[in-house]
Amino acid sequence: MPWCSSGGRAANSYLRDQWFHSLQWKKKIYKYKKVLSNPNRWEVVLKEIRSLVDMALTSPLQDDSIHQAPLEIVSKLLSESINLTTQEHESIIVAIAPLLENNHPPPDLCEFFCKHCRERPRSMVVIEVFTPVVQRILKHNMDFGKCPRLRLFTQEYILALNELNAGMEVVKKFIHSMHGPTANCPHPRVLPNLVAVCLAAIYSCYEEFINSRDNSPSLKEIRNGCQQQCDRKPNIPLRLLHTNPDLVSQEVTSADSRHKTVIVTSNEVHVEVERNNTVNQKLKANTGNDSEPNLIDCLLISPACSTMSIELSPQAERVLECYVEILKILSDYDDWRPALASLLQPIPFPKEALAHETFTKELKYVIQRFAEDPRQEVHSCLLSVRAGKDGWFQLYSPGGVACDDDGELFASMVHILMGSCYKTKKFLLSLAENKLGPCMLLALRGNQTMVEILCLMLEYNIIENNDTQLQIISTLESTDVGKRMYEQLCDRQRELKELQRKGGPTRLTLPSKSTDADLARLLSSGSFGNLENLSLAFTNVTSACAEQLIKLPSLKQLNLWSTQFGDAGLRVLSEHLTTLQVLNLCETPVTDAGLLALSSMKSLCSLNMNSTKLSADTYEDLKAKLPNLKEVDVRYTEAW
């Protein structure tokens, strides 16, 4: 056929060849579809599949459909041929393996691979063929939401690895191969994809209970198209096992009991709730809006009922154990830990999982790793993302549903958070309102972190009630470490009163090259209650001197030009020196992270940010939030 008869002549030989090969490929694909749609003999089918694969691999055409079309033909063949033996299945998988090196398997083929992983987890095909396929999925997949069967196939593959003799050791080696031997994983998509697989697998363990609670279609039912109300299975109440079945009824019928416990039914999930004033207030506060009560507020385990667990099937138990162990392994990699902490905030697990003692006990290792990490981007994820939304800190604190260690993990979380939390007073206020009892109990047992917390509450006047203050003092004086810290607190308070006593200069300039220690020594030498203007320009002070600056009650003007004062110091100043009017930060190492904290200093009239790392967005934000700001210097910054 002349090339011009197709409607026009090819512009060049390359385009002509592309047309020719496209027609040849279309013709061959049609032939293979016809042959494989009516398979007669197994030998012929396997030979044709191999020939089809060779054609796709040797084709000079460059297009995704060149490899995807043969995979779809084989996928259709497998779905329609139900009489093939296991050996024949494996032969087909081996035959199409070269096409899977650079292509994701189509959905129907994923279903076939999942079935093979479940039925023959010890097959060599799983290790030799599926491993590179799953590695490619984890490295390159961008969204499991668009291809959920890829996630399901990855999930079943990992479970198949766990069924081998070495079990989790094989899974651990696989994860290490995905991370690589270097300190930082070169593939940014591996961790998010692994976490997505873990979350979906853990969710599937409680899916039956979740569906019985909200009567929504399960993932399996959605895939099968069963979304009608008539197709839904009947509600199954969540089974909570008690050591004594008569315990609840005895406590409910006991009229003189000091703490009554009742069965609360919330969306068919039966839990025990200890009825006390605190919980009642929280539940009443939540009834004013449409949101349901917080799990950590409503799942307070009654002291009389020490054992409470959800009964999962043996298969679900194995899945849960495998994927919680994977989360533990992921938390051991230093480079992955910040992203993992971010992916687990807010808490992504269903309520049923958080009420399951086995799950929270195993997941505790991951939270401990977050609490031990000195990086703020890691341990700050322990806190809730917003007010009214509980986080890991609340879940594993005394009174939370997951606390099983008398507050040891709680103390370590408080210790690391206090070391990096710039809103110290706000954090202490939340502890005083919600966790004062546990803090005092741990301090009574000699926990040094809690002793420091109680001392800070007294120092910052967090506790207003006089009786509570006296109780805290008695708690501190009951241990040697508490007695010593309380005496140091009293000494600091006497020095603070002397420092803040009216008198002394109104203006003060430190000599150049002065250090934090020089400033502390100077301020401890007399009264500076009248000091309004302090210049630390061209000195060697750092953010550490902020602890001294916040003790000056009358300070209105502060010059930090060309010092090493950074973001951490700005955060402390913004919380305590709210009446500051003039601030010079010229040529300091402050960044947007610290400058944004200045938005709480509403009295600022003059702000010099010349030659800092100020961005245009932060500058606009500060102008909007500081109504009294009249003079601003942003020269030699991005906002200039």
C-alpha positions, 0 to 999 in steps of 0.5 A: 500500500503506498504511504500516501494512500493513508491520507498523506505522505510521511514528513520523514523516514522516522515518522514513516517507520513509526507508522509502519511499526504501529500498524505491525504492532496493532496487527500482532496484538489483535492476533494474540488477543484472538489466540489467547481468548480461546486457549486449547492446549497449555503448551500453545498458550505458554508459547504464545505468551512468551512470544507476546512478551518478546514482541513487546520487549523488542518493539522499537515503539516507545509508549507505555501501552506497548508493555501494558497491552500484553499485561492486560491480555495475560490478566484477562486470560488468568481471570477467565481460566479457572482450571489452570494448575498452580504450576501453570500459574507460576509458569505464566508469572515467570514468562511475563516477569520481564515486562514487570521490570519497568511497568506496574501490573494492572489491577486484575493482575494484582488480584491474581498476584495477591491470590498467589501470595496468599495460597503459596507464600513460600513459592520461589516466584514470590522471592524471585519475581515479585520482589523487584516488582514490589520494590519498583512500586514502593520507589515510584508509586505516587498515590495508592488512592489511584491504584489501591490494588497495588497497595493490596499486592504490596501488603500481601507480598510482605505477609508472604515474606513473613510466612517464611521460616525466618519470618520478620528477619526476611521482612527486616532485610527487605526494608533495609534493601529499600532504605539502602546502605547509606545513612539517608534513603535515596528514594523519597517515596519509599517511606510514605508508601510503606506507611500507607501499606501499614496503615491500610493493613492495620485498618483491615484488622479492625474493619469488621468492627468499624463497619458494624459501628458506622454501618458503612461499606467495607473496602472489600464491599466497595470493590465488589460493588456492594454498597446498597443498604440491603446488601449490608451485613448485620451489625456486630457489636465490638467485643470487649472481654472482661475478666469478670463478666458480672463486674459491670452489673455489680457496679451499676446496681451498687447505689452507694459506690463512690465511682459508678461505672456504666456501659456507654453505647456509642455507635454500637461500640461498647466501652467502660467509662469511669463517671467523674466530674472531669469526664462529664465536663468534657463530654458536656463540652462536646455535646454543644457541637456535632463532633463526637466525644474524644476517644481519650476522654471517653475511653477512660478505663475503670480502675476496677476493670484492669483487663480489657481487650478486643478479640481479633481473629488469628489471621488478623492478629498475625497481620497486626503483629507483622505491620506494627513490627514494620512501624517499629523497624521504620522508627529505628532509621534516623533519617526516616524518623522525622517523616514517620512522626509527621505521617503519624500526626494526627493519630491515623488509626481507628478508635478500635485500634486505640482501644486494643491493648495489644496494639497500643502496647506494641506501638509504644516502642515507636512513640518512645523512639519519637520521645528519645529523638532530640530533633524538634520536628520529631518529638513535637509530633507527639503533641496534638495538631490543634486544641481539642484534638488529642495526640500521642502525648495525651494517649500515653499519659497517665489516665490515657487509654494506652498508659501502662507504665505508671507514667515513665513514658509520660515523664520522658515525653515531658522532659524532651518537650520542655527542652524544645517547647518555646511556649513554656508557660502555655505548655505548663498551663495545659499540664496544670489543668489536665495532668497535675495529679500525675505530675505530683505523683511522679514527683513524689516518687522522685522523678527529677523531670516532674520535680522541675515541672512543679518548680517551674509552675511555682516560678511562673505563677501557673498555680493560683490556688493557694492550697494547691501551691502548698500541696506542691511545696509539700510534694517537693519537700518530701524527696531529697531532689525536690527539697534541693530544687525548691531551695534553689527556686527560693534563692532565685525568687529572692534574687528576682525580687531584688532584680525587679525592685524599683531603682537602678538605671533606666538605660544600660549598654554592655561593652562589646565582646560581652558574653551571656555569663557577663550579662547574668553576672551584671544583672545579679549585682543590683536592682534593675526594676527601672531598666527600660533601654538595654543595648547588647549590640556587638556583643557575643550574647546568644539565645541563652541570655533570653532567660535573663532578659525576661526578668526585666519587668520595665524593658521597652527597648532592646538592641541586639544588633550583630549578636548571635541571638537566634530563633530560640531566644525570640520565642522566649522573648515573645512569650514573656516581654509582651510590652516591648516596644523597640527591637533591633535584630539587625545582622542576627541569625534569626529566620522566619521560624523565630520572627513569626513568634513576634506576632504576639508582641502587640506593643512593638512600634519599631522593628529592625530586621535588616540583613536577616533571613526574613521572607516576604510572606513572613513580613506581610504576616507580621505587618498584619498581626502587629497593629502598632508597628510604625517603623520597620527596616527590612533592607537586604532581606527577601522582603526588601 
